[in-house]
Amino acid sequence: MSRFASLEYRRIRKDKVEDNTLGITYKKETPFSPFIDMIDDSPGGRLRAARTAKQMYLVDLAAATGLCTRTIGLAEANKLKVSPPSLRRLSKVLGVSVAFLGCFEKLPESTLGERIVKARLFHGYTKREFAKLLEVHERTLFDWEHDRKTPPDNYLNKIAPILDLLMKE
């Protein structure tokens, strides 16, 4: 079968629901949603899915967020890790949560430190922002997140509502 005949075969069968002799099912194409049948369930794949669901080009998203098109393109290709402040801007424009874009639900939470990291990222905070919110030094937060120290009771009371919110979502 020539290359062009193969393309013609795919084009003819693309809109039908039908099984061929190889057992491959062809489905009708449906409107793409970032939450259903995602092909690439990575931060970049989710970013691209959310952008295409909004029918935005890279340039449109860049203009709306103030980020560079190259930055967004590299993030979609999973070649660049997007910072929490940039994730907040992207999530606001795309109408999805920071946790969804960052795939933060996949982070482990077996220790208190891992739960603190997950809660911080889930809400889109940098270490500096989260430390300021909790009124502690960044180094102290670093020690908590790496389970080197346990937060005192008065700070556990501040962290508890954030961790509880994480458990509800």
HELIX and SHEET records of a PDB file:
HELIX    1   1 ARG A    3  ARG A   13  1                                  11    
HELIX    2   2 PRO A   43  ALA A   53  1                                  11    
HELIX    3   3 LEU A   58  THR A   65  1                                   8    
HELIX    4   4 THR A   69  GLU A   76  1                                   8    
HELIX    5   5 PRO A   84  LEU A   94  1                                  11    
HELIX    6   6 VAL A   98  GLY A  102  1                                   5    
HELIX    7   7 PHE A  104  LYS A  106  5                                   3    
HELIX    8   8 LEU A  112  PHE A  122  1                                  11    
HELIX    9   9 LYS A  127  LEU A  134  1                                   8    
HELIX   10  10 GLU A  138  GLU A  145  1                                   8    
HELIX   11  11 ASP A  153  LYS A  168  1                                  16    
SHEET    1   A 2 GLU A  18  ASP A  19  0                                        
SHEET    2   A 2 THR A  25  TYR A  26 -1                                        
END                                                                             
